[in-house]
């Protein structure tokens, strides 16, 4: 009888395996932005990893740009029950949902995993009189109109400047934030001494920091980062932490087993050597978190982002 039971259990396992594989065939990953950007790069790295590791085949990536990703988010919401559709997203989308008054928010989709992130740095020109973050904060408190450059209004860079303002005793609504559409424009502004300071992901400024053209005053990481010789903002007395993270979500209306299969696929991808190599090659920070933990994180991040944007004066 025991042998019969074992054979029966084995047969059930053999039967169940193809169903999981079936759920992970013909996956489509939406990058809710134009080709070449961070969400697009992340989507294509996931596509390559899933296919090369045999986790899912085939995997297609397509782009739906516009409105900080909220156009793509609305399309994902309208694909209720489609267990083959994923969308790459991140902190920028969390903010865009609020600044664009999107009718669809992230509570309407299925969270799968947070994948990567990049911490932000505050830089000044090499000839700046501000040698430390404390120097800059003191000058800013005395003159809130000092211009800070960064990416689009309401984006991660803007949020970091708002957090720094609050920590430095500056009214975030009075700060002079100069938004640029791309990192190249931000870099040109700070190198040309058109602004007092600038904010972006470390990678945007790395070459100029290493060349001695820019001075990095602080990084928004919770602790010192390997290979990045920049003191954290926290270690300098400013309780500021922010990561420009990226993650992946699925359509709403999935069963627990369909969601479980997608989470398991991301867990397997994250554990692979190929993904670890991808993180190293692209200089992405591993911020992996999946399943119910990511569900909770998204809710907390939406609340936190709204508070930051309210302080800045971008949302009511």
Kinemage of the C-alpha trace (Angstrom):
@kinemage 1
@onewidth
@group {chain A} dominant
@subgroup {mainchain}
@vectorlist {calphas} color= white
{ca unk a 1} P 0.000 0.000 0.000
{ca unk a 2} L 2.830 2.387 0.821
{ca unk a 3} L 4.457 1.745 -2.552
{ca unk a 4} L 1.132 2.373 -4.312
{ca unk a 5} L 0.673 5.658 -2.429
{ca unk a 6} L 4.168 6.812 -3.386
{ca unk a 7} L 3.544 5.993 -7.050
{ca unk a 8} L 0.216 7.826 -6.946
{ca unk a 9} L 1.822 10.927 -5.388
{ca unk a 10} L 4.581 10.799 -7.997
{ca unk a 11} L 1.996 10.671 -10.768
{ca unk a 12} L 0.220 13.716 -9.334
{ca unk a 13} L 3.483 15.688 -9.202
{ca unk a 14} L 4.289 14.738 -12.767
{ca unk a 15} L 0.829 15.867 -13.852
{ca unk a 16} L 1.054 19.199 -11.952
{ca unk a 17} L 4.404 20.303 -13.387
{ca unk a 18} L 3.237 21.136 -16.941
{ca unk a 19} L 0.474 23.374 -15.536
{ca unk a 20} L 3.067 25.624 -13.889
{ca unk a 21} L 5.115 25.718 -17.085
{ca unk a 22} L 1.954 26.560 -19.050
{ca unk a 23} L 1.285 29.543 -16.782
{ca unk a 24} L 4.760 30.894 -17.599
{ca unk a 25} L 4.661 30.558 -21.363
{ca unk a 26} L 4.008 33.483 -23.688
{ca unk a 27} L 4.792 36.091 -21.036
{ca unk a 28} L 4.595 39.742 -22.029
{ca unk a 29} L 6.379 42.482 -20.096
{ca unk a 30} L 5.215 46.055 -20.534
{ca unk a 31} L 7.791 48.813 -20.161
{ca unk a 32} L 5.541 51.844 -19.519
{ca unk a 33} L 8.063 54.267 -21.033
{ca unk a 34} L 10.003 54.845 -24.242
{ca unk a 35} L 12.767 52.427 -25.344
{ca unk a 36} L 16.188 52.938 -23.792
{ca unk a 37} L 15.179 54.214 -20.351
{ca unk a 38} L 15.473 52.517 -16.977
{ca unk a 39} L 12.151 50.647 -17.112
{ca unk a 40} L 12.885 49.465 -20.647
{ca unk a 41} L 16.383 48.267 -19.688
{ca unk a 42} L 15.011 46.455 -16.645
{ca unk a 43} L 12.251 44.810 -18.696
{ca unk a 44} L 14.729 43.511 -21.263
{ca unk a 45} L 17.098 42.244 -18.570
{ca unk a 46} L 14.176 40.302 -17.029
{ca unk a 47} L 13.201 39.001 -20.466
{ca unk a 48} L 16.734 37.747 -21.130
{ca unk a 49} L 17.085 36.150 -17.699
{ca unk a 50} L 13.727 34.364 -17.753
{ca unk a 51} L 14.370 32.933 -21.215
{ca unk a 52} L 18.026 32.004 -20.691
{ca unk a 53} L 17.254 30.276 -17.396
{ca unk a 54} L 14.331 28.391 -18.933
{ca unk a 55} L 11.938 29.927 -16.410
{ca unk a 56} L 9.579 31.221 -19.109
{ca unk a 57} L 9.548 31.005 -22.902
{ca unk a 58} L 8.887 32.985 -24.965
{ca unk a 59} L 8.952 36.410 -23.279
{ca unk a 60} L 8.049 39.571 -25.192
{ca unk a 61} L 8.784 43.179 -24.154
{ca unk a 62} L 6.696 46.069 -25.471
{ca unk a 63} L 6.585 49.810 -24.696
{ca unk a 64} L 3.627 51.970 -23.655
{ca unk a 65} L 5.110 55.416 -22.870
{ca unk a 66} L 3.443 58.414 -21.290
{ca unk a 67} L 2.512 60.276 -18.100
{ca unk a 68} L 5.141 58.758 -15.829
{ca unk a 69} L 3.946 55.248 -16.611
{ca unk a 70} L 0.309 55.841 -15.715
{ca unk a 71} L -0.908 55.244 -19.291
{ca unk a 72} L 0.642 51.785 -19.136
{ca unk a 73} L -0.791 51.283 -15.651
{ca unk a 74} L -4.315 51.963 -16.936
{ca unk a 75} L -3.738 49.445 -19.746
{ca unk a 76} L -2.572 46.839 -17.224
{ca unk a 77} L -5.665 47.457 -15.091
{ca unk a 78} L -7.892 46.892 -18.124
{ca unk a 79} L -6.241 43.489 -18.664
{ca unk a 80} L -7.885 41.959 -15.585
{ca unk a 81} L -7.238 38.237 -15.215
{ca unk a 82} L -4.397 38.116 -17.772
{ca unk a 83} L -1.793 36.033 -15.928
{ca unk a 84} L 0.691 36.349 -18.807
{ca unk a 85} L 1.052 40.132 -18.562
{ca unk a 86} L 3.603 41.880 -16.337
{ca unk a 87} L 4.624 45.520 -16.066
{ca unk a 88} L 7.898 47.033 -14.891
{ca unk a 89} L 7.443 50.066 -12.628
{ca unk a 90} L 9.019 51.895 -9.708
{ca unk a 91} L 9.113 54.897 -7.401
{ca unk a 92} L 8.700 57.320 -10.310
{ca unk a 93} L 5.314 55.750 -11.072
{ca unk a 94} L 4.252 55.949 -7.409
{ca unk a 95} L 4.789 59.702 -7.594
{ca unk a 96} L 3.304 60.112 -11.084
{ca unk a 97} L 0.064 58.445 -9.992
{ca unk a 98} L -0.409 61.278 -7.518
{ca unk a 99} L 0.899 64.239 -9.523
{ca unk a 100} L -1.135 63.153 -12.579
{ca unk a 101} L -4.243 62.373 -10.471
{ca unk a 102} L -4.361 58.930 -12.076
{ca unk a 103} L -7.696 57.151 -11.732
{ca unk a 104} L -5.811 53.860 -11.382
{ca unk a 105} L -3.287 53.357 -8.590
{ca unk a 106} L -1.116 50.423 -7.580
{ca unk a 107} L -3.756 49.032 -5.229
{ca unk a 108} L -5.632 48.007 -8.404
{ca unk a 109} L -2.930 45.643 -9.708
{ca unk a 110} L -1.076 42.556 -8.428
{ca unk a 111} L 2.324 43.240 -6.803
{ca unk a 112} L 4.986 40.652 -7.651
{ca unk a 113} L 8.480 41.854 -6.663
{ca unk a 114} L 10.792 44.780 -6.067
{ca unk a 115} L 13.976 44.129 -8.026
{ca unk a 116} L 16.644 46.806 -8.107
{ca unk a 117} L 17.376 50.336 -7.026
{ca unk a 118} L 19.780 53.198 -7.201
{ca unk a 119} L 20.549 55.637 -4.435
{ca unk a 120} L 20.683 59.361 -5.086
{ca unk a 121} L 23.636 61.678 -4.549
{ca unk a 122} L 23.799 65.405 -3.936
{ca unk a 123} L 26.701 67.021 -5.774
{ca unk a 124} L 28.230 70.480 -6.141
{ca unk a 125} L 30.865 71.738 -8.593
{ca unk a 126} L 34.467 71.040 -7.598
{ca unk a 127} L 35.054 74.762 -6.997
{ca unk a 128} L 31.982 75.126 -4.768
{ca unk a 129} L 32.546 76.727 -1.348
{ca unk a 130} L 30.439 73.942 0.206
{ca unk a 131} L 32.728 71.149 1.348
{ca unk a 132} L 30.179 69.144 3.330
{ca unk a 133} L 26.455 68.487 3.367
{ca unk a 134} L 26.326 70.522 6.589
{ca unk a 135} L 27.899 73.522 4.816
{ca unk a 136} L 25.295 73.315 2.049
{ca unk a 137} L 22.430 72.925 4.512
{ca unk a 138} L 23.517 75.972 6.528
{ca unk a 139} L 23.777 78.144 3.423
{ca unk a 140} L 20.431 76.856 2.139
{ca unk a 141} L 18.699 77.604 5.438
{ca unk a 142} L 20.023 81.166 5.241
{ca unk a 143} L 18.956 81.478 1.602
{ca unk a 144} L 16.144 79.065 0.547
{ca unk a 145} L 16.331 80.348 -3.049
{ca unk a 146} L 19.595 78.502 -3.754
{ca unk a 147} L 18.864 76.531 -6.970
{ca unk a 148} L 18.978 72.737 -6.994
{ca unk a 149} L 18.875 70.859 -10.326
{ca unk a 150} L 17.392 67.440 -10.949
{ca unk a 151} L 14.993 65.444 -13.080
{ca unk a 152} L 11.332 66.114 -13.764
{ca unk a 153} L 9.088 67.840 -11.235
{ca unk a 154} L 7.671 65.334 -8.761
{ca unk a 155} L 10.239 62.691 -9.657
{ca unk a 156} L 12.747 60.939 -7.409
{ca unk a 157} L 15.298 63.781 -7.549
{ca unk a 158} L 12.664 66.345 -6.597
{ca unk a 159} L 11.490 64.144 -3.736
{ca unk a 160} L 15.032 63.839 -2.392
{ca unk a 161} L 15.553 67.607 -2.450
{ca unk a 162} L 12.251 67.971 -0.576
{ca unk a 163} L 13.332 65.455 2.062
{ca unk a 164} L 16.712 67.147 2.426
{ca unk a 165} L 15.024 70.549 2.751
{ca unk a 166} L 12.837 69.317 5.577
{ca unk a 167} L 15.815 67.708 7.349
{ca unk a 168} L 17.862 70.894 6.909
{ca unk a 169} L 15.125 73.150 8.306
{ca unk a 170} L 14.171 74.666 4.940
{ca unk a 171} L 10.498 74.986 3.939
{ca unk a 172} L 10.141 72.560 0.989
{ca unk a 173} L 7.510 74.840 -0.598
{ca unk a 174} L 10.012 77.683 -0.764
{ca unk a 175} L 12.906 75.723 -2.264
{ca unk a 176} L 14.119 76.581 -5.766
{ca unk a 177} L 14.046 73.289 -7.669
{ca unk a 178} L 15.043 73.462 -11.347
{ca unk a 179} L 13.761 70.407 -13.247
{ca unk a 180} L 15.438 69.032 -16.363
{ca unk a 181} L 14.178 66.338 -18.706
{ca unk a 182} L 17.378 64.305 -18.671
{ca unk a 183} L 20.516 63.578 -16.671
{ca unk a 184} L 22.722 65.186 -19.310
{ca unk a 185} L 21.012 68.550 -18.879
{ca unk a 186} L 21.248 68.316 -15.101
{ca unk a 187} L 24.945 67.505 -15.369
{ca unk a 188} L 25.588 70.445 -17.710
{ca unk a 189} L 23.773 72.808 -15.326
{ca unk a 190} L 25.853 71.877 -12.295
{ca unk a 191} L 29.155 71.693 -14.180
{ca unk a 192} L 28.399 75.119 -15.650
{ca unk a 193} L 27.722 76.589 -12.188
{ca unk a 194} L 24.169 77.479 -13.260
{ca unk a 195} L 22.860 75.880 -10.039
{ca unk a 196} L 24.215 75.513 -6.528
{ca unk a 197} L 23.781 71.750 -6.342
{ca unk a 198} L 22.300 68.859 -8.280
{ca unk a 199} L 20.683 65.510 -7.537
{ca unk a 200} L 20.587 62.274 -9.547
{ca unk a 201} L 21.362 58.594 -9.239
{ca unk a 202} L 25.037 57.986 -8.456
{ca unk a 203} L 25.625 56.480 -11.901
{ca unk a 204} L 24.686 59.749 -13.603
{ca unk a 205} L 27.519 61.607 -11.868
{ca unk a 206} L 30.048 58.815 -11.266
{ca unk a 207} L 32.507 59.707 -14.047
{ca unk a 208} L 32.601 63.399 -13.099
{ca unk a 209} L 32.956 62.611 -9.396
{ca unk a 210} L 35.879 60.290 -10.096
{ca unk a 211} L 37.432 62.876 -12.445
{ca unk a 212} L 37.296 65.504 -9.692
{ca unk a 213} L 34.875 67.766 -11.571
{ca unk a 214} L 32.084 67.271 -9.051
{ca unk a 215} L 32.122 66.890 -5.278
{ca unk a 216} L 29.613 64.387 -3.866
{ca unk a 217} L 28.335 65.585 -0.507
{ca unk a 218} L 25.984 62.764 0.441
{ca unk a 219} L 24.180 59.656 -0.719
{ca unk a 220} L 20.610 58.700 0.206
{ca unk a 221} L 21.464 55.113 1.174
{ca unk a 222} L 20.770 53.615 4.627
{ca unk a 223} L 24.427 52.638 4.989
{ca unk a 224} L 27.770 53.011 3.191
{ca unk a 225} L 27.679 51.436 -0.261
{ca unk a 226} L 30.505 49.172 -1.510
{ca unk a 227} L 32.534 50.916 -4.195
{ca unk a 228} L 30.903 54.320 -3.614
{ca unk a 229} L 33.135 56.557 -1.447
{ca unk a 230} L 30.344 58.963 -0.467
{ca unk a 231} L 29.110 59.408 3.102
{ca unk a 232} L 25.435 58.739 3.712
{ca unk a 233} L 23.156 61.643 4.497
{ca unk a 234} L 22.153 59.842 7.696
{ca unk a 235} L 25.746 59.621 8.904
{ca unk a 236} L 25.980 63.413 8.546
{ca unk a 237} L 22.966 64.101 10.726
{ca unk a 238} L 20.240 64.297 8.069
{ca unk a 239} L 17.647 61.563 8.501
{ca unk a 240} L 17.055 61.041 4.788
{ca unk a 241} L 16.873 57.743 2.929
{ca unk a 242} L 15.533 57.225 -0.596
{ca unk a 243} L 16.064 54.652 -3.320
{ca unk a 244} L 14.935 55.000 -6.907
{ca unk a 245} L 13.710 51.413 -6.941
{ca unk a 246} L 12.206 49.367 -9.761
{ca unk a 247} L 9.849 46.435 -9.495
{ca unk a 248} L 7.334 44.378 -11.375
{ca unk a 249} L 3.572 43.995 -11.037
{ca unk a 250} L 0.914 41.929 -12.803
{ca unk a 251} L -2.642 42.450 -13.947
{ca unk a 252} L -5.443 42.461 -11.354
{ca unk a 253} L -7.799 39.555 -10.809
{ca unk a 254} L -5.244 36.755 -10.652
{ca unk a 255} L -5.799 33.631 -8.581
{ca unk a 256} L -3.433 32.944 -5.679
{ca unk a 257} L -1.809 30.129 -7.678
{ca unk a 258} L -1.272 32.403 -10.716
{ca unk a 259} L 0.304 35.091 -8.533
{ca unk a 260} L 2.366 32.419 -6.747
{ca unk a 261} L 3.734 31.137 -10.056
{ca unk a 262} L 4.855 34.642 -11.078
{ca unk a 263} L 6.452 35.323 -7.681
{ca unk a 264} L 8.245 31.954 -7.847
{ca unk a 265} L 9.552 32.832 -11.317
{ca unk a 266} L 11.004 36.121 -10.045
{ca unk a 267} L 12.477 34.374 -6.992
{ca unk a 268} L 14.189 31.900 -9.292
{ca unk a 269} L 15.459 34.648 -11.602
{ca unk a 270} L 16.820 36.621 -8.638
{ca unk a 271} L 18.676 33.551 -7.339
{ca unk a 272} L 20.375 32.892 -10.694
{ca unk a 273} L 24.015 33.681 -11.438
{ca unk a 274} L 22.925 35.443 -14.616
{ca unk a 275} L 20.849 37.956 -12.660
{ca unk a 276} L 23.661 38.547 -10.189
{ca unk a 277} L 25.990 39.173 -13.142
{ca unk a 278} L 23.435 41.559 -14.655
{ca unk a 279} L 23.284 43.562 -11.420
{ca unk a 280} L 27.067 43.821 -11.357
{ca unk a 281} L 27.419 44.706 -15.039
{ca unk a 282} L 24.744 47.400 -14.927
{ca unk a 283} L 25.742 48.651 -11.466
{ca unk a 284} L 22.234 48.080 -10.130
{ca unk a 285} L 21.743 47.698 -6.359
{ca unk a 286} L 19.957 44.500 -5.349
{ca unk a 287} L 16.817 45.504 -3.424
{ca unk a 288} L 14.910 42.278 -3.969
{ca unk a 289} L 11.639 41.766 -2.132
{ca unk a 290} L 8.748 39.591 -3.284
{ca unk a 291} L 5.284 38.335 -2.395
{ca unk a 292} L 3.420 39.713 0.614
{ca unk a 293} L 6.397 41.817 1.765
{ca unk a 294} L 6.281 43.742 -1.503
{ca unk a 295} L 2.505 44.179 -1.118
{ca unk a 296} L 3.048 45.891 2.248
{ca unk a 297} L 6.007 47.925 0.967
{ca unk a 298} L 3.954 49.347 -1.925
{ca unk a 299} L 1.218 50.553 0.408
{ca unk a 300} L 3.723 52.215 2.740
{ca unk a 301} L 5.629 53.763 -0.173
{ca unk a 302} L 2.431 55.249 -1.639
{ca unk a 303} L 1.647 56.903 1.702
{ca unk a 304} L 5.202 58.155 2.160
{ca unk a 305} L 5.405 59.536 -1.378
{ca unk a 306} L 2.130 61.390 -0.973
{ca unk a 307} L 3.424 63.052 2.203
{ca unk a 308} L 6.647 64.137 0.443
{ca unk a 309} L 4.735 65.554 -2.534
{ca unk a 310} L 2.334 67.362 -0.187
{ca unk a 311} L 5.279 68.950 1.625
{ca unk a 312} L 6.683 70.113 -1.723
{ca unk a 313} L 3.297 71.492 -2.692
{ca unk a 314} L 2.670 69.297 -5.740
{ca unk a 315} L -0.400 67.505 -4.366
{ca unk a 316} L -3.087 68.565 -1.912
